[in-house]
Amino acid sequence: MTTNTILLIILSLIIAAGLSFFQYIYKAKSNSKLNLFLAFLRFLSFFCILLLLINPMITKNTLEIVKPPLAVVVDNSSSITHLNGTKASLATYQSLVTNKELQEKYNIQSFQFDNECLYSDSFDFKGIQTNLDAVAKNLKNTNRNKSYPTIIITDGNQTSGNDYVYSFGSENSIFPVVIGDTTKVLDLKINQLNVNKYAFLKNKFPVEVFLGYSGTKNVQAEFTIRNGNSILAKQTVSFSSTKKTAAVNVFLAADKVGAQVYKATIRSVEKENNEYNNTKNFAIEIIDQKTNITIVSAISHPDIGSLKRAIESNQQRKVTIVKPSEIKSLDDISVLVFYQPTSEFKALFEKSKLAGINSFVITGMHTDFNFLNQKQNIFEFKISTQQEDYLASFNPQFNNFAIENIGFENLPPLGNPFSKITTKGNVAVLLSSKIRNIETNAPLLSFTENQGKRMAFLFGENSWKWRLTNTITNQSSEKYDVFIDKIIQFLASNNTKKSLIVQHENFYNLGEGIQITAQYFNKNYEFDEKAHLTISVSNINTKQTKNYDLLKKNNSYKVNLDGLGAGNYNFRVKELNSKSSYSGKFEVLDFDIEKQFINPDVEKLKQLAIQTGGKVYYPNQVEELVQSLLKNKHYKAIQKNKSNRSPLIEWYWLLILITVFLSTEWFVRKYNGLL
């Protein structure tokens, strides 16, 4: 309490005592016990009322013991079942979380993980992915700014996410409990298979396969690739106690148009405990033509190489870089990219207009904007010589094609002359421009369509920095490459607009996320946020059908079809109000990555333990682990002083006391005939 509050309380005591004395003793001229009792009741009533008027803050201090957290994390993936480790895993978990001494020293937290990490104390070991990196991220958020130990009951075989050895912070000591038989047995496996998604008819496409061997014998294995009953490639591979890996590179002929499924297999005469990892299915779509994209530029710039790599990340695209004077024919060109056009592009602009070729115009500091004003009637440019940096602002209402915000607001600015850009035609803006976070209401990336011809405009150079930033942020340029591919896909197609557009892959691996995206447009070709989209998925072999609703997210509708088994599926997306529909098919390839392992990854778990200051244990060493945690003096309970401040007016019992005092005084006076 403050000094002023204490002085007011003392003053209240004096006032309450003075008024009581004046009313019951001084005026009554009597010191009878009755008058003294009534004076005391009046004093209490006055004092409590004055206290409520002063309303002092009451502080209450309590001591609180905060135990250090102990995270017990259980691997809930199906690989634990395949390694016959479910009983050992559950027994280890129960012995840890029910230990009284651990409960007394630590605040035990129970988690499970497969492709994500969640609070849980029950496990079914049916997870289709193993992501230990997700455990590290979850624990960092849960136990922020704390030093604590973590017990991870796992086989250490990760199938998704970043390398977990370096994911855990120094404040978190990891004590892995290794599940599974560590005895090395003979095993041949396909570690990795690399192949493109697309190939072109009458060409050959490469298949790269990495094979692995566990064992001490010298083994001769036969590697084959089949398409149906036909053997397309066959090779003998040797392994020994010193040669544990092998790489096989083959070229297969693309002689059939459409989706083709292949099976890669490695076999030997030796008996293996796990033959599931000897086979891997893969698929490729064979198409009979490529989309030819030509980038035309009179200058050299990093943007050109960045665009080429982004466009050619889709195997259906082929990019050629030429100067304006080098193009002789436009016959095989699907899209022209005019990079910083000048008057040198005059003849090419005229030819492309006559040929009806869709184009992508990119401007910058070397662009002749007077030439652009003459050769197109969509924008009018009033340009200064001063360079300006323009940031991007994503338009979520853009609906020419489905596109996600890849973090455009966080990308570096693009350079362009400071200008006033006036829109003269019908333009769909995907990205608008900002100058130092001030909206200019001018387009940065926009699209037009007039009489079947499509054009895109990007007003700024240095987009190579966008690809680089996206790669650094996401450890991959995939999101940026998909963004560029969607632009090229829009420009490469002259199809009339459809009310229902559906995007999906032709193949998915078993256990991967199966996502289908759709957009529905009304008669004015505006994205319809009130559409009701459903999807019916039917297994071609079993005829089993499942129905789902598509959920709206930004400017599209999405559905995740997780849990589908291997097989071929037909599906139909339908908009219930207009009855518009789209039919398609896809195949789920039989590949369960959790069945690829025959032993736990002890070496990697040891690396993790050393990296974080922990130690590796086995299920028969649980008691040793418990004693180590109990004796560890680094983790101690902390005594905290918890201070609670509350105003006196919130103390409802004080009002009750005032009522009791006044009521008692009234009844006593009534009983003694003083009223």
C-alpha positions in Angstrom: 0.0 0.0 0.0 1.1 3.6 -0.6 1.6 6.1 2.2 -1.5 8.0 1.1 -3.6 4.9 1.4 -2.3 4.1 4.9 -3.0 7.7 6.0 -6.5 7.6 4.6 -7.1 4.3 6.5 -5.9 5.9 9.8 -8.1 8.9 9.1 -11.1 6.5 8.5 -10.4 4.9 11.9 -10.5 8.3 13.6 -13.7 9.4 11.8 -15.5 6.1 12.5 -14.5 6.2 16.2 -15.5 9.9 16.5 -18.9 9.4 14.9 -19.7 6.3 17.0 -18.6 8.1 20.2 -20.7 11.1 19.4 -23.8 9.1 18.6 -23.9 6.5 21.4 -21.8 7.8 24.3 -21.5 11.6 24.1 -25.2 12.2 23.3 -26.5 9.4 25.5 -24.5 10.6 28.6 -24.2 7.0 29.6 -21.4 4.3 29.5 -23.7 1.3 29.8 -22.6 -1.9 28.2 -25.5 -1.7 25.7 -24.4 1.7 24.5 -20.8 0.6 24.2 -21.8 -2.5 22.2 -24.0 -0.4 19.9 -21.1 2.1 19.5 -18.8 -0.7 18.6 -21.2 -2.0 15.9 -21.6 1.5 14.5 -17.8 2.0 14.5 -17.4 -1.2 12.5 -20.0 -0.2 10.0 -18.6 3.3 9.4 -15.1 2.0 9.1 -16.0 -0.7 6.5 -18.0 1.8 4.4 -15.0 4.2 4.5 -12.7 1.4 3.5 -14.8 0.6 0.5 -14.7 4.3 -0.5 -10.9 4.3 -0.2 -10.7 1.0 -2.1 -7.1 0.1 -1.2 -5.2 -2.5 -3.3 -4.6 -5.8 -1.4 -1.5 -7.7 -2.3 -1.3 -11.5 -1.6 2.0 -13.3 -1.9 2.1 -17.1 -2.4 5.0 -19.4 -3.0 4.8 -21.6 -6.1 7.1 -24.6 -6.9 7.7 -24.9 -10.7 9.1 -28.3 -11.7 11.2 -28.6 -14.8 9.4 -30.2 -17.8 10.2 -33.7 -18.9 8.9 -34.5 -22.4 8.2 -38.2 -23.1 7.7 -38.5 -26.8 6.6 -41.7 -28.5 7.1 -42.6 -32.1 3.6 -43.5 -33.4 4.6 -44.4 -36.9 3.9 -47.8 -38.5 7.6 -48.6 -38.7 7.5 -49.4 -35.0 5.0 -52.2 -35.8 7.1 -53.5 -38.7 10.1 -53.7 -36.4 8.0 -55.6 -33.7 8.6 -52.8 -31.2 5.1 -51.9 -30.1 5.2 -53.8 -26.8 8.6 -52.5 -25.9 7.6 -49.0 -26.8 4.4 -49.1 -24.6 6.2 -50.8 -21.7 8.9 -48.1 -21.8 6.4 -45.3 -21.9 4.3 -46.7 -19.0 7.4 -47.3 -16.8 8.5 -43.7 -17.3 5.2 -41.7 -16.9 4.1 -43.8 -13.9 7.4 -43.5 -12.0 6.6 -41.7 -8.7 10.1 -40.2 -8.3 10.1 -38.8 -11.7 6.6 -37.3 -11.1 7.9 -35.7 -7.9 10.9 -34.0 -9.6 9.5 -33.3 -13.1 6.4 -32.0 -14.8 6.0 -35.0 -17.2 4.6 -34.1 -20.7 3.3 -36.8 -23.0 3.6 -36.5 -26.8 3.2 -38.7 -29.8 4.5 -38.1 -33.3 4.3 -39.4 -36.9 4.1 -36.7 -39.6 3.3 -34.2 -36.8 3.8 -33.9 -33.0 0.8 -33.8 -30.7 -0.1 -34.1 -27.0 -1.2 -37.7 -26.4 -1.1 -40.5 -23.9 -2.5 -43.2 -26.3 -0.8 -44.7 -29.4 -1.9 -46.9 -32.3 1.4 -47.0 -34.3 -0.4 -46.4 -37.6 1.3 -43.2 -38.7 2.3 -43.1 -42.4 5.3 -40.7 -42.0 8.0 -40.1 -39.4 9.0 -36.5 -38.8 11.4 -36.0 -35.8 11.9 -32.4 -36.9 8.3 -31.7 -36.0 9.1 -32.8 -32.5 11.8 -30.3 -32.2 9.6 -27.4 -33.4 6.7 -28.4 -31.1 8.9 -28.7 -28.0 10.5 -25.3 -28.7 7.1 -23.7 -28.7 5.7 -25.6 -25.7 8.7 -25.1 -23.4 10.0 -21.7 -24.5 12.9 -20.2 -22.5 13.3 -23.4 -20.4 16.1 -25.9 -20.0 14.7 -29.4 -19.9 15.3 -33.1 -20.9 13.4 -35.1 -23.5 13.0 -38.8 -23.8 12.2 -40.0 -27.4 11.0 -43.6 -27.7 11.8 -44.2 -31.4 13.6 -46.3 -34.0 15.2 -43.1 -35.4 14.2 -43.8 -39.0 12.9 -40.5 -40.3 10.9 -40.3 -43.6 10.1 -36.6 -43.8 11.2 -33.2 -42.5 14.7 -31.7 -42.0 17.6 -33.6 -40.5 16.6 -34.0 -36.9 20.2 -34.2 -35.5 20.5 -30.4 -35.7 16.9 -29.5 -35.1 16.9 -29.6 -31.3 18.2 -26.6 -29.4 21.0 -26.7 -26.8 18.5 -26.1 -24.0 16.9 -29.5 -24.7 18.9 -32.6 -23.8 17.7 -35.6 -25.8 17.7 -39.2 -24.3 16.6 -41.5 -27.1 15.3 -45.0 -26.2 16.0 -47.2 -29.2 13.2 -49.4 -30.3 13.7 -52.4 -32.6 16.3 -55.2 -33.1 19.7 -53.8 -33.7 21.1 -57.1 -35.0 22.4 -56.6 -38.5 20.8 -59.1 -41.0 21.2 -59.5 -44.8 19.1 -57.0 -46.6 19.0 -55.6 -50.1 17.0 -52.4 -50.7 16.2 -49.6 -53.1 17.3 -46.5 -51.2 16.2 -43.9 -53.7 14.9 -43.7 -57.2 15.1 -40.5 -59.2 13.0 -39.9 -62.4 11.3 -37.0 -64.1 7.5 -36.6 -64.0 7.3 -36.3 -67.8 9.0 -37.8 -70.9 8.4 -37.1 -74.6 7.3 -39.7 -77.1 10.1 -41.4 -79.1 12.7 -40.1 -76.7 14.6 -41.9 -73.9 14.3 -40.8 -70.3 16.8 -41.4 -67.5 16.2 -43.4 -64.4 18.7 -43.1 -61.5 18.5 -45.8 -58.8 20.6 -46.0 -55.5 20.8 -49.5 -54.1 21.8 -50.4 -50.5 23.1 -53.6 -48.8 23.3 -54.7 -45.2 25.3 -57.9 -44.5 28.7 -59.5 -44.5 28.4 -61.9 -47.4 29.5 -61.4 -51.0 26.2 -61.2 -52.9 25.3 -61.1 -56.6 21.9 -59.3 -57.1 19.8 -58.8 -60.2 18.2 -55.4 -60.8 15.3 -55.2 -63.2 12.8 -52.6 -64.3 9.4 -53.8 -65.7 6.5 -52.3 -67.4 3.6 -54.8 -67.0 5.1 -58.2 -68.0 7.9 -56.7 -70.1 11.4 -56.4 -68.7 12.8 -53.1 -70.0 16.2 -53.1 -68.1 18.2 -55.8 -66.4 21.6 -55.5 -64.7 23.7 -57.6 -62.3 25.0 -55.7 -59.2 27.6 -57.0 -56.7 27.8 -56.3 -53.0 30.2 -57.2 -50.2 31.1 -56.4 -46.7 33.1 -53.4 -48.0 30.8 -52.4 -50.9 27.4 -51.5 -49.3 26.0 -49.2 -52.0 25.6 -49.1 -55.8 24.2 -46.7 -58.3 22.4 -47.8 -61.4 21.6 -45.5 -64.3 19.4 -46.7 -67.2 17.6 -45.0 -70.1 14.1 -46.2 -70.9 12.3 -45.7 -74.2 9.1 -43.6 -74.2 7.1 -45.4 -76.8 3.5 -45.0 -75.5 1.6 -41.8 -74.9 -0.1 -41.5 -71.5 0.6 -42.5 -67.9 3.0 -45.4 -67.5 3.7 -47.3 -64.3 7.0 -49.1 -63.8 8.4 -51.5 -61.2 12.0 -51.5 -60.1 13.2 -54.7 -58.3 16.4 -56.0 -56.8 16.6 -59.7 -56.0 19.2 -62.3 -55.0 19.2 -66.0 -54.1 19.8 -65.1 -50.4 16.9 -65.1 -48.0 15.8 -61.7 -46.6 13.7 -60.8 -43.6 12.2 -57.8 -45.4 11.5 -58.1 -49.1 9.1 -55.1 -49.2 12.0 -52.7 -49.7 13.3 -54.7 -52.7 10.6 -53.2 -54.9 9.7 -49.6 -55.8 6.9 -48.5 -58.2 7.3 -45.3 -60.1 5.3 -43.6 -62.7 5.9 -41.2 -65.6 3.6 -39.4 -68.0 4.6 -39.6 -71.7 3.5 -36.7 -73.8 3.9 -36.2 -77.5 4.9 -32.5 -77.6 6.7 -29.8 -75.6 5.7 -26.2 -75.0 8.4 -24.0 -76.6 9.0 -20.7 -74.8 11.3 -18.1 -76.3 12.9 -15.4 -74.2 13.8 -12.4 -76.3 16.3 -9.9 -74.9 18.8 -7.4 -76.3 20.7 -7.3 -73.0 22.3 -9.8 -70.6 20.6 -9.9 -67.1 20.4 -12.5 -64.3 16.6 -12.4 -64.6 16.9 -14.3 -67.9 18.7 -17.3 -66.5 16.4 -17.3 -63.4 13.3 -17.4 -65.7 14.8 -20.2 -67.8 15.5 -22.4 -64.8 12.1 -21.7 -63.3 10.2 -22.4 -66.5 12.2 -25.6 -67.4 11.6 -27.0 -63.9 8.4 -28.3 -65.6 9.7 -30.9 -68.0 7.0 -30.0 -70.5 8.7 -26.7 -71.2 11.6 -25.9 -73.4 13.2 -22.4 -73.2 15.2 -20.7 -75.9 17.0 -17.4 -75.4 17.5 -15.2 -78.4 18.2 -11.6 -79.5 15.4 -9.7 -81.4 17.2 -10.0 -84.7 17.8 -13.8 -84.4 14.2 -15.0 -84.7 13.4 -16.2 -88.2 10.2 -18.1 -87.7 7.4 -18.1 -85.0 5.9 -21.4 -86.1 7.0 -23.6 -83.1 6.8 -20.9 -80.4 4.0 -21.1 -77.9 4.8 -18.1 -75.7 7.1 -15.1 -76.3 8.8 -13.4 -73.3 9.8 -9.9 -74.2 12.5 -8.9 -71.7 12.9 -5.1 -71.5 11.7 -4.4 -75.1 13.1 -1.5 -77.1 12.7 -0.3 -80.7 14.8 -3.3 -81.8 11.7 -5.4 -81.0 9.5 -3.6 -83.5 9.4 -6.3 -86.2 9.0 -9.0 -83.7 6.0 -7.3 -82.0 4.3 -7.0 -85.3 4.9 -10.6 -86.3 3.7 -11.9 -83.0 0.5 -9.9 -83.2 -0.2 -11.3 -86.7 0.6 -14.8 -85.5 -1.6 -14.4 -82.4 1.2 -15.6 -80.1 0.6 -14.9 -76.4 3.4 -12.9 -74.8 4.9 -11.9 -71.4 6.3 -8.4 -71.2 8.9 -7.6 -68.5 10.1 -4.0 -68.1 13.0 -2.5 -66.3 15.6 0.3 -66.5 16.6 -0.6 -70.1 13.0 -0.6 -71.4 11.9 1.9 -74.1 8.5 2.9 -72.7 7.7 5.2 -75.7 8.0 2.2 -77.9 5.7 0.2 -75.6 3.1 3.1 -75.7 3.1 2.7 -79.5 2.9 -1.1 -79.7 0.2 -1.9 -77.1 -3.0 -0.2 -76.0 -3.5 -1.7 -72.6 -1.3 0.6 -70.5 0.0 4.1 -70.9 3.3 5.0 -69.4 4.5 8.4 -68.2 8.1 7.8 -67.2 10.8 9.7 -65.4 14.5 8.8 -65.5 14.6 8.2 -61.7 14.8 4.5 -60.6 12.3 3.4 -58.0 12.0 0.2 -56.0 8.6 -1.4 -56.0 7.4 -3.9 -53.4 4.7 -6.5 -54.2 1.2 -6.7 -52.7 -0.8 -9.8 -53.4 -4.4 -9.6 -54.6 -6.4 -12.5 -53.0 -9.3 -11.8 -55.4 -7.3 -12.6 -58.5 -9.2 -15.4 -60.4 -7.7 -15.9 -63.8 -6.0 -19.1 -62.4 -5.5 -20.6 -59.0 -2.4 -19.2 -57.3 -1.3 -19.1 -53.7 0.5 -16.2 -51.9 4.1 -17.5 -51.7 5.1 -14.5 -49.4 5.2 -11.8 -52.1 5.1 -9.1 -49.5 8.4 -10.3 -48.0 10.2 -10.5 -51.4 12.9 -7.9 -52.4 11.7 -4.9 -54.4 11.8 -4.8 -58.2 13.5 -2.0 -60.1 11.6 0.2 -62.6 11.7 3.8 -63.6 9.4 6.0 -61.5 6.3 6.3 -63.5 2.6 6.8 -63.7 0.9 3.8 -65.2 -2.6 4.3 -66.6 -4.8 1.2 -67.3 -6.7 1.6 -70.6 -8.1 -2.0 -71.0 -9.6 -4.8 -68.9 -6.8 -5.9 -66.7 -6.6 -8.6 -64.0 -4.0 -7.6 -61.3 -2.3 -10.4 -59.4 0.3 -8.2 -57.7 0.0 -4.4 -57.2 3.0 -2.2 -56.4 4.0 -0.4 -53.2 6.7 2.2 -52.6 8.1 1.8 -49.0 4.8 0.2 -47.9 2.7 3.0 -49.5 0.2 1.6 -52.0 0.5 3.1 -55.5 -2.7 1.6 -56.8 -0.7 0.6 -59.9 -0.2 -2.9 -61.2 3.1 -4.8 -60.7 2.1 -8.1 -62.3 -1.1 -8.2 -64.4 -2.9 -10.2 -67.1 -5.1 -9.3 -70.1 -7.2 -11.3 -72.5 -8.6 -9.8 -75.7 -10.2 -11.8 -78.6 -8.4 -15.0 -77.6 -4.9 -13.4 -77.2 -3.4 -13.3 -73.7 -0.7 -11.1 -72.4 1.1 -10.7 -69.0 3.0 -7.7 -67.8 5.7 -7.5 -65.0 6.8 -4.0 -64.3 10.2 -4.4 -62.8 13.6 -6.1 -63.1 15.6 -8.2 -60.6 13.0 -10.9 -60.2 16.0 -13.3 -59.9 16.2 -12.1 -56.3 12.7 -13.4 -55.8 13.8 -16.9 -56.7 16.9 -16.7 -54.6 14.9 -15.4 -51.5 12.3 -18.1 -52.0 15.1 -20.8 -52.1 16.7 -19.5 -48.9 13.4 -19.3 -47.1 12.0 -22.7 -48.1 15.3 -24.6 -48.8 13.8 -25.0 -52.3 12.8 -22.8 -55.3 9.7 -25.0 -55.9 7.1 -22.4 -54.8 8.6 -19.7 -57.0 9.0 -22.2 -60.0 5.3 -23.2 -59.6 4.3 -19.5 -59.6 6.2 -18.9 -62.9 4.9 -22.1 -64.4 1.3 -21.0 -63.7 1.9 -17.8 -65.6 3.4 -19.8 -68.6 0.5 -22.3 -68.4 -2.0 -19.4 -68.6 -0.2 -17.9 -71.5 0.3 -21.2 -73.3 -3.4 -22.0 -73.3 -6.0 -20.3 -75.5 -8.9 -22.5 -74.1 -12.2 -20.7 -73.5 -12.9 -20.0 -69.9 -14.6 -22.8 -68.0 -16.8 -22.3 -65.0 -15.2 -25.3 -63.1 -11.4 -25.7 -63.1 -9.9 -28.6 -61.2 -6.1 -29.3 -60.6 -4.7 -32.6 -59.6 -1.7 -34.9 -60.1 -2.0 -38.2 -62.1 0.0 -40.1 -59.5 0.5 -40.1 -55.7 2.7 -42.3 -53.6 0.9 -44.2 -50.8 1.1 -42.2 -47.6 1.6 -38.8 -49.3 -0.9 -36.0 -49.0 -3.5 -36.3 -51.8 -4.8 -32.8 -52.5 -7.2 -31.7 -55.2 -7.9 -28.0 -55.8 -10.8 -26.5 -57.7 -12.2 -23.1 -58.7 -15.7 -22.3 -59.6 -16.7 -19.1 -61.5 -20.1 -17.5 -62.0 -21.5 -16.3 -65.4 -19.5 -13.1 -65.2 -16.4 -15.3 -64.6 -16.0 -14.0 -61.0 -14.9 -16.4 -58.3 -18.0 -17.7 -56.5 -17.4 -17.8 -52.8 -20.8 -19.3 -52.2 -20.3 -22.4 -54.4 -20.9 -25.8 -52.9 -18.4 -28.3 -54.3 -18.3 -32.0 -53.6 -16.1 -34.8 -54.8 -16.9 -38.4 -55.3 -13.9 -40.8 -55.3 -14.3 -44.4 -56.5 -11.8 -47.2 -56.5 -11.9 -48.8 -59.9 -11.2 -52.3 -58.7 -13.2 -52.5 -55.5 -16.0 -50.1 -56.6 -15.9 -48.5 -53.1 -16.9 -44.9 -53.2 -16.2 -42.0 -50.8 -17.7 -38.5 -50.8 -16.1 -35.3 -49.5 -16.9 -31.6 -49.4 -14.3 -29.2 -50.8 -13.5 -26.4 -48.3 -12.8 -22.8 -49.4 -9.3 -21.4 -48.9 -8.5 -18.0 -50.3 -9.6 -18.0 -53.9 -10.0 -21.8 -54.4 -11.6 -24.9 -52.9 -9.5 -27.8 -51.6 -9.9 -31.3 -50.3 -7.3 -33.7 -48.8 -8.0 -37.3 -49.7 -5.6 -38.8 -47.1 -6.0 -42.4 -46.2 -6.7 -43.8 -49.7 -5.1 -47.2 -50.3 -3.0 -48.1 -53.3 -5.0 -48.5 -56.6 -6.6 -46.6 -59.5 -9.3 -44.1 -58.7 -11.9 -42.2 -60.7 -13.3 -39.0 -59.3 -15.9 -36.4 -60.1 -16.1 -32.9 -58.7 -19.6 -31.3 -58.8 -21.0 -27.9 -58.0 -24.4 -28.7 -56.5 -26.2 -25.4 -57.4 -25.3 -25.2 -61.1 -24.7 -29.0 -61.6 -21.4 -28.2 -63.3 -19.0 -31.1 -63.0 -15.4 -32.3 -63.8 -14.3 -35.9 -64.1 -10.8 -37.3 -63.8 -8.6 -40.1 -62.5 -5.4 -40.7 -60.6 -3.4 -43.6 -59.3 -2.0 -44.2 -55.8 1.2 -46.1 -56.1 1.9 -48.9 -53.6 4.9 -47.5 -51.8 4.9 -47.6 -48.0 8.0 -45.8 -46.9 7.6 -47.0 -43.3 8.2 -50.6 -44.4 11.6 -49.9 -45.8 13.6 -50.3 -42.6 14.9 -53.5 -40.9 16.8 -51.9 -38.1 16.7 -48.7 -36.0 19.0 -45.9 -37.0 21.2 -46.2 -33.9 24.1 -44.1 -35.3 21.9 -41.1 -36.0 20.3 -41.3 -32.6 23.7 -41.4 -31.0 24.7 -38.2 -33.0 21.5 -36.5 -31.7 22.3 -37.5 -28.1 25.9 -36.2 -28.3 24.8 -33.0 -30.1 22.4 -32.1 -27.3 24.3 -33.5 -24.3 22.1 -36.6 -23.8 22.7 -40.3 -24.0 21.2 -43.3 -25.9 19.4 -46.0 -23.9 17.5 -49.2 -24.8 14.3 -50.6 -23.3 16.1 -52.8 -20.9 18.0 -49.8 -19.5 14.9 -47.7 -18.5 15.8 -47.9 -14.8 19.3 -46.6 -15.5 17.7 -43.7 -17.5 15.4 -42.9 -14.6 18.2 -42.8 -12.1 20.3 -40.6 -14.4 17.4 -38.1 -14.6 16.8 -38.2 -10.9 20.5 -37.5 -10.1 20.9 -34.8 -12.7 21.4 -31.6 -10.7 21.1 -29.4 -13.8 17.3 -29.8 -13.7 15.9 -28.3 -10.4 12.5 -27.1 -9.3 12.2 -23.3 -9.0 10.5 -21.5 -6.2 8.5 -18.5 -7.4 6.8 -15.8 -5.5 3.4 -15.2 -7.0 1.9 -11.9 -6.2 -1.8 -11.3 -6.6 -3.2 -7.7 -6.3 -6.9 -7.1 -6.1 -9.0 -4.0 -5.1 -10.9 -4.2 -1.8 -14.2 -3.5 -3.6 -13.9 -7.0 -5.1 -14.1 -8.6 -1.6 -17.8 -9.4 -1.5 -17.6 -10.7 2.1 -16.9 -7.1 3.2 -20.3 -6.1 2.0 -21.8 -9.0 3.9 -20.0 -7.8 7.1 -21.4 -4.3 6.7 -24.9 -5.8 6.3 -24.4 -8.0 9.4 -23.2 -5.1 11.5 -26.0 -2.8 10.5 -28.6 -5.6 10.9 -27.3 -6.6 14.3 -27.4 -2.9 15.5 -31.0 -2.5 14.3 -32.2 -5.8 16.0 -30.5 -4.9 19.3 -32.0 -1.4 19.3 -35.4 -2.8 18.4 -35.2 -5.4 21.1 -34.3 -2.8 23.8 -37.0 -0.4 22.7 -34.6 2.2 21.4 -36.5 2.6 18.1 
